[in-house]
Amino acid sequence: MSPKIAIVILNWNGAKLLQQFLPSVIEFSKNGSTDIFVADNGSSDNSLAVLSNEFPEIKILDLKQNYGFAKGYNEALKQIDADYFVILNSDVEVTSGWLDSPIRLMEMDPSIAAVQPKILSYHKKTHFEYAGAAGGFIDRFGYPFCRGRIFNVVEADNGQYDQPTEIFWATGACMFVRASQFREAGGFDADFWAHMEEIDLCWRLKNLGHRIIYTPESSVYHLGGGTLAYNSPQKLFLNFRNNLWLLYKNLPGNQLFYILFFRMILDAVAAFKLLAEFNLNGIRSVLKAHYYFWVSFPALNHKRKLIRQNSAFRQSAGKFPKSIVFQFYFRKRKRFGEIQL
C-alpha cells in the first residue's frame, strides 16, 4: 500500500502566489495517495475565494487568524492524517517526480525523519536559492549556512552537490517530514513565529536520534522573500532572537555557556558593523533580539528541561566544528567546497 502524503501550504494574503505556483504542485503531485492542503492564516485578501473557484481539487483549512509560520503549521497538521507531511512554501514551483526520491528514502530507512530536495532560485534557475540550497549546516556558534550558500554568497548549480548526504537541517521552504516523528518532536516551536523554526525542529529530531537527509534527485524552484524581505528589520530581529533561542534549547550542557558567551561577542561585532553602516533599524533589531532572549529565560529553561528528559543532546552530522564567520570573512572561503567539515 502506498503511504499517505499530505502536501501542506501555509498561506497568508498570497492569492497571487497561489495562482502562480499551485498549478505546478497540482500537475506534478497527481497520485491516489497524495492530498494537497492550503492552510489559510486568516488572510484578508481573496485567497479563499481563489482557492474555491480556481482550485477545487485543493483541500482548504481555514485557520481564521494569523498564527505565524510555526504555529500555523502546527495548527494545520493537527487536522491532517498522513504518513508524511510535505511542508511547502506558497512561492515554490515544483518539478516532475519531485515527490519520488524523498518519500522513497524515508520508506527505505526509518531512521530518516526529514528530507530536503535541491532548492534552486526561481528567478535565476542556474543558481541555488538562499533558503536551503543543497542542505543546511550549522557552525559551532550557531550560524546556519548551506551547501551552495554561505551568508550572502549563492553558488551556481554545476552539479557539485549532486550526492545525497546527511545534513543538519532541512529548509521550511520545502521539507518532507515523517508525521510520526514530527509529532514525537513536538512540532515547531510556536514561539519562534517564523525563521529558524525548522532548524530548531531538525535539531530536536537529531537529538532524538533521527537523521536529516538531502537528495539532489528532487528539485524545486523557490521565489524567496515572499513573507519578509531578506533585508527586513523584522526578519533580522527574528533571526537573531530565534538563533539564540535554539542554541539555549538544544546545546549540550558542557557547551552551552561557552558558546553563548562567544555568540554574544559576535553579535556585538555585528551590531558595531551595522552602526558603521548607519543602519539604525538593524541595530534596534539586534538589541531587541537580545532583550527578548534574556526575558524569555523562564520559558527557555522549561523547554530545555523537556528536551533533556526526552533526548540525549547527541552530536550530529552537519555540525561544522569551527567558525563559519572566521572562514568567510577572514580566510575568504565563501563557497562550501572551500571549507573542510
N, C-alpha and C positions, 0 to 999 in steps of 0.2 A: 504493500500500500504506500502511495506517495505521501510524504509529510505535508502537513498543512502549513502554508506560508501566508503570512499577513504583511503586505506592504503598507506601511503607515506613514502618511504625510501630514505633518502639522502645519496648519495654515492660519495666518493672521493678516487680513486685508491684502491677500495676494491673488485676487481674481485674475489679474493679467498673467501672473506667473503660472497659475493653474491652466489657463487657456494655452499657454505657450509650451508647457512641459508635460502635462498629463498625457497628451496623445502618444508620446514615445513610451511612457510607462505602460499604458494600456496595450499598445501594439506588441511590445516585446515581453509581456508578462502573461500571455494567454496560456493557461492550462487549467485543468479542472480542480487543482488543489491550491490555487493561489487566489486570494482576495485582495482588492485594493481599497484601502480606507483613507478618507481625508478627515482628520480631526480638526474642527474649526475652533480656534481660540477666541471666540467672542468677536468675530470680525464685524466692522461697521460698514464695510463696502458690500458689493453684491456677490460675494463669494458663494454663499449658499444657493442663491438663485442660479448662478453659473453652473454649479455642480448639478443641481436638479434638472436644469434644462438642457445642458450640453453634454453631460457625462452620466447618463442614467445607470451605467454599469458600475459606478463607484458607490461604495457604502459610506454614508456620511455619519460622523459622530459630532454632534453639536454640543460643545463643552460649555457654551453660554457665556463664558468670561475668559479673559486673557490670563492664563496661568503661567506664561513664560514657556520656554522650551522644555526645561527639565520636568516641571510638574505637569505641563500639558501632555507630554508623552506618558508620564506615569498614569494620569487620569484616563487617557485613551486606551492604553494597553491593558488596564484592569478590565475593560469591556470586551476584550478580544480573546477568543480561544484559538490558539495556533501552536504549532511546534516551533516555528521560527518567526521572529519579527524582523522585518527589513525596515529600519529607520531611515527615511529618505527625505531630504530637503525638498521643498517645493520648486527649487530652481535648478533641478538636476535633469539632464537629458540622458536616458539610459540607452543601451545598445543591444543588439541581438545576442541572446544567450547569456545575458548578464547575471541571471539567477543561477545558472548551472554550476559553475565552479565553487562558489561559496557554500551552497547547500550540499553539494557532493562531499566537500571536505569535512563538513560537520557531521554528515551522515556516516562517514567512514571512521571518524575519530571523535569519540565522546568527550575527550579532554579539551577540545576546541570550543570555547564559549562564544567567540565572535570572530568575524572575518571582514576585512575591508578589501574592496576592489581597487583597481588603479583609478585615481581621481585626476582627470585632465581638465584643462581650462576650456570653458565653453567658447570664450572669445578668441583664444589662441590655442587651437586644438593640438598643436605640436608640442605644447608645454604642459607640465604638471600644474595643478591648481593649488593655491596656497593652503587650503584647508584639507590636509590629509595626504596629498601627493601619493607617494608609494609606501605609505605606512608610517605610523608615528613612533617616535622615540622620546626619551627624556634624559636630561643630564643629571649630574649628582646634586645640583642645586635647584632642580625642579623646572628647568626651562624646557619646554617641549619643542621639538623640531621633527622634520620628516626626511625620509629618503626622497630627494628631489626638491626639498625646500628647507633652507636654513634661514631663519629670520625673514628678511625681505628678498632674498635671492631665490628665484624659482628657476629650476633647470628645464631644458628641453628634454623631451622623452625620446631618447635614442636607443631604447631597449636595454639600458644599463641596469634597470631594476626589474627585469623580466624573470626573476626567480622567486618562487613562493618563499616566504620567510616568516619567522616568528617576530612579532613586533611588540611594542609596549602598549600602544593604544590605537584604536580604530576611530576614524572621524565620525562625528554625528551627522555629517552631510550624507553619508551612505554607509550604514553599519548593519551587517547581518548578525543577529544575536539569538542564541538558543533561548527560548522563552523560559524554560525551567531555571536556567542559570541566571537570567536577568532577574527573575523573582527571588532566587536564592540570595543574590547580592543586595536585594532591597531596591532595585531600580535606580533611577537617577536620584541624586540628592536635590530635592526640590528647592532648597535654599540657594543653590547656585544660580537659579533663574535661567541663565544662558551663559555659554562659554566655559569650556574645560570640564563640564559635567560628564562628558564622555571619557575624558582621561581619568577622572575620579572613579567612574564606574569600572573601567578596564583595570585600574589598579586594584580595586576591591576584588574583581574577578580573579586576578592573578594571585592575590593574597589567599584566595580560597583554593588555589591550586590549578586553576584553569589556564588555558592558553589563548592568545590572540594572534591571528594569522593574516598576512597579506597575500592576496592572489592576483597575479597580473593577467590571468585568463578572463577576468571580468573587468570591464572598464566603463566608466560613466564620465559625463562632462558637466562640470559644476560652474554655474554663473558666478556665485560668490558675492558676499556683501549684501545679500537680499534683506536681511533683518537690520543689521547695523553696519555702516560703512567701516572699512578697515581702520580709518583714522578717527573714528568717533571717540570723544571723551568718555562716553558711557561704556563703550567696548573696552577702552583702556582700563577704566575702573574695574570692570568685571574680571578682566584678565589678571590684573594684579591681585585683587582680593581673592578670587577663586583659586589662584595658584597657591597663595599662602594657605588657604583652607585645605586644599588637597594634600599639601605637604604635612600639615599638622595632623590630619586624619590618618594618613597612610604610612608615614615613615616609621621604621623600627625605632625603638626607644634609644638604642645606642647611637643613632644618627640624628635624632630629632633636633636637639638644641644646637648642636654644632652646625647643622645645615641651615637652620633658621637664622642663626647669628650671621653667617656669611651672606645669606639671602637678603637680610636687612641692609647689609653694606652695599650689595649690588643694586638694590632698589634705590638706595640713597644716591649712588652714582647715576642711575637712570634719571632721577629727579633733577640732579645738577645739570645733566645733559639737556633736559627739557627747559631748564632755566636759561641755559646758554642760547637756546633756540627761541627764547621769549615765548614759549608755549605755556601760557599760564593755565589754560584749561587742562593741559596734560599734567602739570604739577598738582593741581587740585585733585585730579583723578587718582594720582598715586597716594597723596596724603589721605584722601577719603578712603581708599582701599585699606591702608594700614590702620586707620581708625576703626573701621568695621571689623578688621581682623582681631584687634585687641578686645573690643566689646563683645565679640562672639565667643570668647573663651569658654563660658559655661556650656554652651551648646556643642562646641567643638570637642570638649573633654568627654561629653556624653557619647558623641558619635565615635570617638576614638576608642572608648571602652567597649562599645558594642562590636567594633571591628576586631579588637583584641580577643574578645570572647569567642568569635566565630572563625578566626583565621590565624595565620601564623606569621604575618609580615614577611612573606617569602622574598628572597632575592629573585629577580625575574629577568628573562631575556628582554632586550630592548632598552636597558638602562646603560647610558654612557657614563663610565666611571670618572670622567674628567669634566671640565667646564666648557660647554659649547660657546659661551661668551668669549672666553680666552682664545679658543680655537678660531673663532670667526673674526674678532676684532684685532687681536694681537698677532696671531700666526697667519692671518689672512686665508684661512681654509674655509671657503664659502660653499663648497659642494660636499655632499655626503661621502662621495668616494675618496675625498682627500683626508678624511679623519679615520682613525682606527679604533673600532669599538673594543 
